[in-house]
Amino acid sequence: MEAQAHHLRQLRAALLRRGHPIPALPASHPHPDRAHLAAIRAAAASSPRLALAACACLRRVGLPPPGPRALPALLRSAARCDGAGAYVASAHAAAVRVGALGDGFVGTALVGAYVACGRVGDARRVFGGMAERDVVAWGVMLDSYCQTQNYKAALLLFAEMKTSGVVPDQLILATVLSACQHIRHLRTGKAIHSYMLVSDILINAHLSSALINLYASCAKMDMAEKLYNGMPRKDLVSSTAMVSGYAKNRKVEVARSIFDGMPEKDVVSWSAMISGYAESNQPSEALSLFSHMQEHGVRSDEVTVLSAISACANLGSLDKAIWIHSFTENNGLTKILRICNALIDMFAKCGGITRALSIFNEMPHKNVITWTSMIAAFAMHGDGKSALVLFEQMKKEDVEPNKVTFLNLLYACSHAGLVHEGRSLFRCMVQEYRIEPDFEHYGCIVDLLGRAKLLQEAVDLIESMHLGPNVAIWGSLLAACWMHDDLKLGAFTAKKVLELDPNHDGASVLLSKIYAKSGSWNDAEEVRGVMKLHGISKETGCSWMELNEFAAGGEKHSESDKILLKLDGKLR
């Protein structure tokens, strides 16, 4: 008895030190389950581990194990501990010993505890073994699938729920609509919407937001707009969903008007609008809005910064790239792998290959995307040998290359004229790494052989392809034929391109030039006549500068007259 009293004194003293007293408990309590519950609640307010210790102390002084009343609280505490899986499993074993698994509250708490410590499979097994599953249990299990991004499993479970006779509540419907949105399962989402209308379920703000998110994600902006306009109060979530939906559907002006009209904006709202500009090929607007975001004191998250980096890469401005890099350093974002990978790509596209390499060398952890991004940077800058050296380092680090890695290596070889190395890499990809070549891989090899004037080898490769050659493959060979004056093969190749794409302007122009160059003026005239008949014209070339845009044959620039005079040497 003295030992039992000692354990209780220790427990009460520990709780008192933390400001959570529990009543004195005799060794034989008339309601032991209530005693456990009181001790667990008092201790859990201080520490989840202490709640487990409290329960153990009560067991040592002779109280029976916790029962159905105390077990849910014990499970919640177990799920919050470090190494929660082992504690939850122990609590599960205790529930089995006292025969409490048949209690719906205990079963639901056990499902939730397993979910909280990431053991969704165990949660599903407990859920499947429950004799009675109320709407709360279904909701916990459905929510666990959504939290772990297993959206298909969530929809399958919802289908099972419908056959069980349990009527879903508003929270469950919102959860399932969220799953539909993430995998763009419009049919199920519309069925749920119809069910709500037929069943007279109150479509509250939460459900309206879920429906708007669904329809916006599935590019059904007419339905999303109808729901949005019908809301008496446009909340933050719904407005953000509309901004994101319109932006993703290339209606950035409409998205911006909604964004500007929002009385409050969070980081998700700003990110949606910035990514909308970035994905709609409006990088200047994206970066301008990103700058305004900082002025408004909104802290950027990883998604926002990645959109800004992407916009900067598309803009090609080295000054802006340096500014974005400084921002990531000042905000402690350079430890995030995805951001570092994006920075390498950004600097490569902005002409800062040295800065890209510096970031690469300073990264403590690298994945296949990191290595591939740096190889792509060298390839982009025509440094094929450095790309190959990096590939050898990558192999020594036991990082397995993927399709994109080999595509960039082949591109590097093509632009550096490394024929032997390109052939070897192509064989290595197929034979050693068992990677099936795509059109792009074949295109790089055809381009490599074409630049080296190995036209017949390029033709042999095309004819051996397991895929039917596409326009890009034949187009690459056509360019090589024109470069090396192989007019006969060029005419054959141009016809192959036009068979696949009759309106291909480049092939039509080159075929006309080939005929003209070989003296077949009638054929050349016939090709140009067909082009005119079908309204085919050579696509206007354009060049981007950091200040403005100039297009071949264009007169949009405000000083185009002076520019043309200068080019003619007439401006004094």
C-alpha positions as CSV (number, residue, x, y, z in Angstrom):
1,M,0.0,0.0,0.0
2,E,2.9,2.3,0.8
3,A,4.2,1.9,-2.7
4,Q,0.8,2.6,-4.2
5,A,0.5,5.8,-2.2
6,H,4.0,6.8,-3.2
7,H,3.0,6.4,-7.0
8,L,-0.1,8.6,-6.5
9,R,1.9,11.3,-4.6
10,Q,4.4,11.4,-7.4
11,L,1.7,11.8,-10.0
12,R,-0.1,14.5,-8.1
13,A,3.1,16.4,-7.4
14,A,4.1,16.3,-11.1
15,L,0.7,17.6,-12.1
16,L,0.7,20.3,-9.4
17,R,4.1,21.6,-10.5
18,R,2.5,22.1,-13.9
19,G,-0.6,23.8,-12.5
20,H,-3.0,20.9,-13.2
21,P,-4.1,19.3,-9.9
22,I,-6.2,16.1,-9.7
23,P,-8.2,15.0,-6.7
24,A,-6.8,12.5,-4.2
25,L,-7.6,9.0,-5.6
26,P,-7.8,6.0,-3.2
27,A,-6.5,2.7,-4.5
28,S,-10.1,1.3,-4.8
29,H,-12.0,4.0,-6.6
30,P,-15.8,3.4,-7.1
31,H,-15.6,4.7,-10.7
32,P,-12.1,3.7,-11.9
33,D,-12.8,4.7,-15.5
34,R,-13.7,8.2,-14.4
35,A,-10.5,8.3,-12.3
36,H,-8.5,7.5,-15.4
37,L,-10.4,10.1,-17.4
38,A,-9.8,12.8,-14.7
39,A,-6.1,12.0,-14.5
40,I,-5.6,11.8,-18.3
41,R,-7.4,15.2,-18.9
42,A,-5.4,16.9,-16.1
43,A,-2.1,15.5,-17.3
44,A,-2.8,16.0,-21.0
45,A,-3.2,19.8,-20.5
46,S,0.4,19.8,-19.6
47,S,1.9,17.1,-21.7
48,P,0.6,14.1,-23.7
49,R,3.4,11.9,-22.3
50,L,2.4,12.9,-18.8
51,A,-1.2,11.7,-19.6
52,L,0.2,8.3,-20.4
53,A,2.3,8.3,-17.2
54,A,-0.8,9.2,-15.2
55,C,-2.7,6.3,-16.6
56,A,0.3,4.0,-15.8
57,C,0.5,5.3,-12.2
58,L,-3.2,4.6,-11.6
59,R,-2.6,1.0,-12.9
60,R,0.2,0.6,-10.4
61,V,-1.9,1.6,-7.4
62,G,-4.4,-1.2,-8.3
63,L,-7.0,0.5,-10.5
64,P,-8.2,-1.6,-13.5
65,P,-7.2,-0.6,-17.0
66,P,-9.0,2.4,-18.6
67,G,-12.4,1.6,-20.1
68,P,-14.6,3.1,-22.9
69,R,-15.0,6.4,-21.1
70,A,-11.2,7.1,-20.7
71,L,-9.8,5.3,-23.8
72,P,-10.7,8.0,-26.3
73,A,-8.9,10.6,-24.2
74,L,-5.9,8.2,-23.8
75,L,-5.8,7.6,-27.6
76,R,-5.8,11.3,-28.3
77,S,-2.8,11.8,-26.0
78,A,-1.0,8.8,-27.4
79,A,-1.3,10.2,-30.9
80,R,0.3,13.5,-29.8
81,C,3.5,11.9,-28.4
82,D,6.8,11.5,-30.2
83,G,6.9,8.0,-31.6
84,A,3.1,8.0,-31.5
85,G,2.7,4.8,-33.4
86,A,4.0,2.6,-30.6
87,Y,1.9,4.4,-28.0
88,V,-1.3,4.1,-30.1
89,A,-0.6,0.5,-30.7
90,S,-0.3,-0.1,-26.9
91,A,-3.6,1.8,-26.3
92,H,-5.1,-0.4,-29.0
93,A,-4.0,-3.5,-27.2
94,A,-5.4,-2.2,-24.0
95,A,-8.8,-1.6,-25.7
96,V,-8.8,-5.2,-26.9
97,R,-8.0,-6.5,-23.4
98,V,-10.9,-4.7,-21.8
99,G,-13.3,-5.6,-24.7
100,A,-13.8,-1.9,-25.6
101,L,-13.4,-2.1,-29.3
102,G,-17.1,-2.7,-29.8
103,D,-17.8,0.8,-28.4
104,G,-18.3,3.2,-31.3
105,F,-16.5,6.1,-29.5
106,V,-13.4,4.0,-28.8
107,G,-13.3,2.7,-32.4
108,T,-13.6,6.2,-33.9
109,A,-10.9,7.5,-31.5
110,L,-8.6,4.6,-32.5
111,V,-9.1,5.3,-36.2
112,G,-8.3,9.0,-35.6
113,A,-5.3,8.2,-33.5
114,Y,-3.8,5.9,-36.2
115,V,-4.5,8.6,-38.8
116,A,-2.8,11.2,-36.7
117,C,0.4,9.2,-36.5
118,G,0.4,8.4,-40.3
119,R,-0.7,4.8,-40.1
120,V,-3.7,5.1,-42.4
121,G,-3.6,1.3,-43.3
122,D,-4.1,0.4,-39.6
123,A,-6.8,3.0,-39.3
124,R,-8.6,1.4,-42.3
125,R,-8.4,-2.0,-40.7
126,V,-9.8,-0.8,-37.4
127,F,-12.6,1.1,-39.3
128,G,-13.4,-2.1,-41.3
129,G,-13.7,-4.1,-38.1
130,M,-16.1,-1.7,-36.4
131,A,-19.6,-3.2,-35.8
132,E,-21.3,0.2,-36.0
133,R,-19.9,3.2,-37.9
134,D,-21.7,6.5,-37.4
135,V,-21.3,9.6,-39.5
136,V,-18.4,10.8,-37.4
137,A,-16.4,7.6,-38.0
138,W,-17.0,7.8,-41.7
139,G,-15.9,11.4,-41.7
140,V,-12.6,10.7,-39.8
141,M,-11.7,7.9,-42.3
142,L,-12.6,10.0,-45.4
143,D,-10.7,13.0,-44.1
144,S,-7.6,10.7,-43.5
145,Y,-7.6,9.7,-47.1
146,C,-7.8,13.4,-48.2
147,Q,-5.0,14.4,-45.8
148,T,-2.7,11.8,-47.3
149,Q,-3.8,12.8,-50.9
150,N,-5.3,9.4,-51.5
151,Y,-8.3,10.9,-53.2
152,K,-9.4,7.9,-55.2
153,A,-9.6,5.8,-52.0
154,A,-11.7,8.6,-50.5
155,L,-14.2,8.4,-53.4
156,L,-14.4,4.6,-53.2
157,L,-15.0,4.8,-49.4
158,F,-17.8,7.4,-50.0
159,A,-19.4,5.0,-52.5
160,E,-19.3,2.3,-49.7
161,M,-20.8,4.8,-47.3
162,K,-23.8,5.4,-49.6
163,T,-24.6,1.7,-49.6
164,S,-24.3,1.5,-45.8
165,G,-27.3,3.7,-45.2
166,V,-25.4,6.4,-43.3
167,V,-26.5,9.8,-44.4
168,P,-23.5,12.2,-45.1
169,D,-23.5,15.5,-43.3
170,Q,-22.2,18.8,-44.6
171,L,-18.6,18.2,-43.5
172,I,-18.4,14.9,-45.3
173,L,-19.9,16.3,-48.4
174,A,-17.3,19.1,-48.4
175,T,-14.5,16.6,-47.8
176,V,-15.6,14.4,-50.8
177,L,-16.0,17.5,-53.0
178,S,-12.5,18.4,-52.1
179,A,-11.3,15.0,-53.2
180,C,-13.2,15.4,-56.5
181,Q,-11.6,18.8,-57.1
182,H,-8.1,17.4,-56.6
183,I,-8.4,14.6,-59.1
184,R,-10.9,16.6,-61.3
185,H,-13.6,14.0,-60.9
186,L,-16.4,16.2,-62.3
187,R,-19.0,13.5,-62.6
188,T,-19.0,12.5,-58.9
189,G,-18.8,16.2,-57.9
190,K,-21.9,17.0,-60.0
191,A,-23.7,14.0,-58.6
192,I,-23.1,15.3,-55.1
193,H,-24.2,18.7,-56.1
194,S,-27.5,17.3,-57.5
195,Y,-27.9,15.2,-54.3
196,M,-27.6,18.3,-52.1
197,L,-30.2,20.1,-54.2
198,V,-32.7,17.2,-54.2
199,S,-32.2,16.5,-50.5
200,D,-32.7,20.2,-49.5
201,I,-29.3,20.2,-47.8
202,L,-28.4,23.7,-46.8
203,I,-25.5,24.7,-49.0
204,N,-23.5,26.8,-46.5
205,A,-20.5,29.0,-47.3
206,H,-18.1,26.0,-46.7
207,L,-20.0,23.8,-49.2
208,S,-20.3,26.7,-51.7
209,S,-16.6,27.2,-51.6
210,A,-16.0,23.4,-52.1
211,L,-18.3,23.4,-55.2
212,I,-16.7,26.6,-56.6
213,N,-13.3,25.0,-56.2
214,L,-14.5,21.8,-57.9
215,Y,-16.0,23.6,-60.9
216,A,-13.1,26.0,-61.3
217,S,-10.6,23.2,-61.2
218,C,-12.6,21.4,-63.9
219,A,-12.7,24.5,-66.1
220,K,-16.5,24.8,-65.6
221,M,-16.3,28.5,-64.9
222,D,-19.9,29.1,-65.9
223,M,-21.1,26.9,-63.0
224,A,-18.5,28.3,-60.6
225,E,-19.6,31.9,-61.5
226,K,-23.2,31.1,-61.0
227,L,-22.6,29.7,-57.5
228,Y,-20.2,32.6,-56.7
229,N,-22.7,35.3,-57.8
230,G,-25.4,33.6,-55.7
231,M,-23.4,33.9,-52.5
232,P,-24.7,36.7,-50.3
233,R,-21.2,37.2,-48.9
234,K,-18.1,36.4,-51.0
235,D,-15.7,34.8,-48.6
236,L,-11.9,34.6,-49.0
237,V,-11.8,30.9,-50.0
238,S,-14.5,31.3,-52.7
239,S,-13.0,34.4,-54.2
240,T,-9.5,32.8,-54.3
241,A,-11.0,29.8,-56.0
242,M,-12.5,32.0,-58.7
243,V,-9.2,33.9,-59.1
244,S,-7.4,30.6,-59.5
245,G,-10.0,29.1,-61.9
246,Y,-10.0,32.1,-64.2
247,A,-6.2,32.4,-64.1
248,K,-5.8,28.7,-65.0
249,N,-8.2,29.1,-67.9
250,R,-6.1,32.0,-69.3
251,K,-8.7,34.6,-68.3
252,V,-6.2,36.6,-66.2
253,E,-8.0,39.9,-66.7
254,V,-11.2,38.5,-65.2
255,A,-9.1,36.9,-62.4
256,R,-7.4,40.2,-61.7
257,S,-10.7,42.1,-61.5
258,I,-12.0,39.6,-58.8
259,F,-8.6,39.8,-57.1
260,D,-8.6,43.6,-56.9
261,G,-12.2,43.5,-55.5
262,M,-11.3,41.2,-52.6
263,P,-11.5,43.1,-49.3
264,E,-9.0,40.8,-47.8
265,K,-6.3,38.7,-49.4
266,D,-4.1,35.9,-47.9
267,V,-0.9,34.3,-49.3
268,V,-3.0,31.8,-51.3
269,S,-4.9,34.6,-53.1
270,W,-1.7,36.3,-54.0
271,S,-0.1,33.1,-55.1
272,A,-3.1,32.2,-57.3
273,M,-2.9,35.6,-59.2
274,I,0.9,35.5,-59.5
275,S,0.9,31.9,-60.8
276,G,-1.9,32.9,-63.2
277,Y,0.3,35.6,-64.7
278,A,3.3,33.3,-64.8
279,E,1.4,30.5,-66.5
280,S,-0.2,32.9,-69.0
281,N,3.1,34.1,-70.3
282,Q,2.9,37.4,-68.6
283,P,6.1,37.3,-66.5
284,S,6.4,41.0,-66.0
285,E,3.0,41.3,-64.5
286,A,3.7,38.3,-62.3
287,L,6.9,39.9,-60.9
288,S,5.2,43.3,-60.5
289,L,2.5,41.7,-58.4
290,F,5.0,39.7,-56.4
291,S,6.7,43.0,-55.6
292,H,3.4,44.5,-54.5
293,M,2.8,41.5,-52.3
294,Q,6.0,42.3,-50.4
295,E,5.0,46.0,-50.1
296,H,1.7,44.8,-48.5
297,G,3.6,42.8,-45.9
298,V,2.3,39.4,-46.9
299,R,4.9,36.7,-46.3
300,S,5.5,34.6,-49.4
301,D,5.3,30.8,-49.2
302,E,7.1,28.2,-51.3
303,V,4.4,28.2,-54.0
304,T,4.5,31.9,-54.4
305,V,8.3,32.1,-54.7
306,L,8.3,29.2,-57.2
307,S,5.8,31.1,-59.4
308,A,8.0,34.2,-59.2
309,I,11.1,32.2,-60.1
310,S,9.3,30.7,-63.0
311,A,8.2,34.1,-64.2
312,C,11.7,35.5,-63.9
313,A,13.1,32.5,-65.9
314,N,10.6,33.2,-68.7
315,L,11.4,36.9,-68.7
316,G,15.2,36.1,-69.1
317,S,16.2,39.2,-67.0
318,L,19.5,38.6,-65.1
319,D,18.9,41.7,-62.9
320,K,15.5,40.3,-61.9
321,A,17.0,36.9,-61.3
322,I,19.6,38.3,-58.9
323,W,16.8,40.2,-57.1
324,I,14.7,37.0,-56.7
325,H,17.8,35.1,-55.5
326,S,18.5,37.7,-52.9
327,F,14.9,37.5,-51.7
328,T,15.1,33.8,-51.2
329,E,18.4,34.2,-49.3
330,N,17.1,37.0,-47.0
331,N,13.9,34.9,-46.2
332,G,15.7,31.7,-45.5
333,L,14.3,29.8,-48.5
334,T,17.5,28.6,-50.0
335,K,17.4,25.4,-47.9
336,I,14.3,24.2,-49.7
337,L,15.3,21.8,-52.4
338,R,12.5,22.7,-54.9
339,I,13.4,26.4,-54.7
340,C,17.2,25.7,-55.3
341,N,16.4,23.5,-58.3
342,A,14.2,26.3,-59.7
343,L,16.9,28.9,-59.1
344,I,19.4,26.8,-61.1
345,D,16.9,26.7,-64.0
346,M,16.2,30.4,-63.7
347,F,19.8,31.5,-63.8
348,A,20.5,29.2,-66.7
349,K,17.7,30.8,-68.7
350,C,18.8,34.3,-67.7
351,G,22.4,33.9,-68.8
352,G,23.8,33.4,-65.3
353,I,25.4,30.0,-65.7
354,T,28.2,30.8,-63.1
355,R,25.5,31.7,-60.5
356,A,23.6,28.5,-61.3
357,L,26.7,26.4,-60.8
358,S,27.4,28.2,-57.5
359,I,24.0,27.4,-56.2
360,F,24.4,23.8,-57.3
361,N,27.8,23.4,-55.6
362,E,26.5,24.9,-52.3
363,M,23.5,22.6,-52.1
364,P,24.0,20.0,-49.3
365,H,21.4,17.7,-50.7
366,K,20.7,17.1,-54.4
367,N,18.1,14.9,-56.2
368,V,17.8,13.8,-59.8
369,I,16.1,17.1,-60.6
370,T,19.0,19.1,-59.2
371,W,21.5,17.2,-61.4
372,T,19.3,17.3,-64.4
373,S,18.7,21.1,-64.0
374,M,22.5,21.7,-64.0
375,I,23.1,19.4,-66.9
376,A,20.3,21.3,-68.8
377,A,22.0,24.6,-67.9
378,F,25.3,23.5,-69.4
379,A,23.4,22.2,-72.5
380,M,21.6,25.5,-72.9
381,H,24.9,27.4,-72.9
382,G,26.5,25.0,-75.4
383,D,28.9,23.5,-72.9
384,G,28.4,19.9,-73.8
385,K,31.7,18.7,-72.2
386,S,30.8,20.1,-68.8
387,A,27.4,18.5,-69.0
388,L,29.1,15.1,-69.6
389,V,31.5,15.6,-66.8
390,L,28.6,16.4,-64.5
391,F,26.8,13.3,-65.6
392,E,29.8,11.2,-64.6
393,Q,29.8,12.8,-61.2
394,M,26.1,12.1,-60.9
395,K,26.7,8.4,-61.5
396,K,29.4,8.3,-58.9
397,E,26.9,9.8,-56.4
398,D,24.6,6.8,-57.2
399,V,21.8,9.2,-58.5
400,E,19.9,7.4,-61.2
401,P,19.2,9.5,-64.3
402,N,15.7,9.6,-65.8
403,K,14.3,10.4,-69.3
404,V,14.7,14.1,-68.8
405,T,18.4,13.8,-67.8
406,F,19.2,11.9,-71.0
407,L,17.2,14.3,-73.1
408,N,19.3,17.2,-71.8
409,L,22.5,15.2,-72.3
410,L,21.6,14.4,-75.9
411,Y,20.6,18.1,-76.4
412,A,24.0,19.1,-75.0
413,C,25.8,16.7,-77.4
414,S,23.8,17.9,-80.3
415,H,24.7,21.6,-79.8
416,A,28.3,20.8,-79.1
417,G,28.8,18.5,-82.0
418,L,29.7,15.5,-79.8
419,V,28.5,12.7,-82.1
420,H,30.3,9.8,-80.6
421,E,29.3,10.8,-77.1
422,G,25.7,11.2,-78.2
423,R,25.5,7.8,-79.8
424,S,27.0,6.3,-76.6
425,L,24.5,8.0,-74.3
426,F,21.6,6.9,-76.5
427,R,22.8,3.3,-76.2
428,C,23.4,3.7,-72.5
429,M,19.9,5.0,-71.9
430,V,18.3,2.1,-73.8
431,Q,20.6,-0.8,-72.8
432,E,21.9,0.1,-69.4
433,Y,19.0,2.0,-67.8
434,R,16.2,0.4,-69.8
435,I,14.6,3.7,-70.7
436,E,12.4,3.7,-73.7
437,P,13.2,6.7,-76.0
438,D,10.5,9.3,-76.7
439,F,10.1,11.4,-79.7
440,E,12.3,14.1,-78.1
441,H,15.2,11.7,-77.6
442,Y,15.0,10.6,-81.3
443,G,14.7,14.2,-82.3
444,C,18.0,15.1,-80.5
445,I,19.9,12.2,-82.1
446,V,18.5,13.1,-85.6
447,D,19.5,16.7,-85.0
448,L,23.0,15.6,-83.8
449,L,23.5,13.4,-86.9
450,G,22.1,16.0,-89.2
451,R,24.4,18.7,-87.9
452,A,27.3,16.3,-88.5
453,K,26.2,15.7,-92.1
454,L,25.4,12.0,-91.3
455,L,22.1,12.3,-93.1
456,Q,21.8,8.6,-94.1
457,E,22.5,7.5,-90.6
458,A,19.7,9.8,-89.4
459,V,17.3,8.3,-92.0
460,D,18.2,4.8,-90.9
461,L,17.5,5.8,-87.3
462,I,14.1,7.3,-88.2
463,E,13.2,4.1,-90.1
464,S,14.2,2.0,-87.1
465,M,12.0,3.9,-84.6
466,H,9.5,1.9,-82.6
467,L,7.3,5.1,-82.7
468,G,6.1,6.5,-86.0
469,P,8.2,9.6,-86.7
470,N,6.3,12.9,-86.0
471,V,6.6,16.3,-87.6
472,A,9.5,17.4,-85.2
473,I,11.6,14.4,-86.2
474,W,11.2,14.9,-90.0
475,G,11.5,18.7,-89.4
476,S,14.9,18.2,-87.8
477,L,16.1,16.1,-90.7
478,L,14.7,18.7,-93.2
479,A,16.7,21.5,-91.5
480,A,19.8,19.4,-91.8
481,C,19.2,18.7,-95.5
482,W,18.8,22.4,-96.2
483,M,22.0,23.1,-94.2
484,H,24.0,20.6,-96.2
485,D,22.4,21.1,-99.6
486,D,21.0,17.6,-99.9
487,L,18.1,18.8,-102.1
488,K,16.8,15.4,-103.1
489,L,16.5,14.1,-99.5
490,G,15.3,17.5,-98.4
491,A,12.3,17.4,-100.9
492,F,11.5,13.9,-99.7
493,T,11.6,15.0,-96.0
494,A,9.6,18.1,-96.6
495,K,6.8,16.0,-98.2
496,K,6.8,13.7,-95.2
497,V,6.3,16.8,-92.9
498,L,3.5,18.1,-95.1
499,E,1.8,14.7,-95.1
500,L,1.6,14.9,-91.3
501,D,0.8,18.6,-91.2
502,P,-0.4,20.1,-94.5
503,N,-0.3,23.6,-93.0
504,H,3.3,23.5,-91.8
505,D,4.7,26.9,-92.9
506,G,8.3,26.0,-92.4
507,A,8.2,22.9,-94.5
508,S,6.3,24.6,-97.3
509,V,8.8,27.5,-97.4
510,L,11.8,25.2,-97.4
511,L,10.3,22.9,-100.1
512,S,9.7,25.9,-102.3
513,K,13.3,27.0,-101.7
514,I,14.6,23.5,-102.4
515,Y,12.8,23.4,-105.7
516,A,14.0,26.9,-106.6
517,K,17.6,26.1,-105.7
518,S,17.5,22.9,-107.8
519,G,16.0,24.8,-110.8
520,S,12.5,23.3,-110.5
521,W,10.8,26.7,-110.8
522,N,7.4,25.3,-111.7
523,D,7.3,23.1,-108.6
524,A,8.5,26.0,-106.5
525,E,5.7,28.2,-107.9
526,E,3.1,25.4,-107.3
527,V,4.1,25.1,-103.6
528,R,3.8,28.9,-103.1
529,G,0.4,28.8,-104.9
530,V,-0.8,26.1,-102.5
531,M,0.5,28.1,-99.6
532,K,-1.4,31.2,-100.8
533,L,-4.6,29.2,-101.5
534,H,-4.6,27.8,-97.9
535,G,-3.5,31.0,-96.3
536,I,-0.2,29.6,-95.1
537,S,2.5,32.2,-94.4
538,K,5.8,32.1,-92.7
539,E,5.4,32.7,-89.0
540,T,6.7,36.2,-88.0
541,G,10.0,36.0,-86.1
542,C,10.5,38.1,-83.0
543,S,13.2,38.8,-80.5
544,W,12.8,39.8,-76.8
545,M,14.9,42.5,-75.2
546,E,14.6,43.6,-71.6
547,L,13.0,46.9,-72.5
548,N,10.7,46.0,-75.4
549,E,9.7,43.7,-78.2
550,F,10.6,43.9,-81.9
551,A,9.0,41.7,-84.5
552,A,10.2,41.0,-88.1
553,G,8.2,43.2,-90.4
554,G,6.4,44.8,-87.5
555,E,5.7,48.6,-87.1
556,K,4.2,48.5,-83.5
557,H,7.2,50.2,-81.9
558,S,6.7,53.9,-81.2
559,E,10.0,54.8,-82.9
560,S,9.9,52.2,-85.7
561,D,10.4,54.9,-88.4
562,K,13.6,56.1,-86.8
563,I,14.8,52.6,-86.2
564,L,14.3,51.8,-89.9
565,L,16.0,55.0,-91.0
566,K,19.0,54.2,-88.8
567,L,19.2,50.7,-90.2
568,D,19.2,52.2,-93.7
569,G,22.0,54.5,-92.6
570,K,19.9,57.6,-93.3
571,L,19.6,59.0,-89.7
572,R,22.2,61.7,-89.1
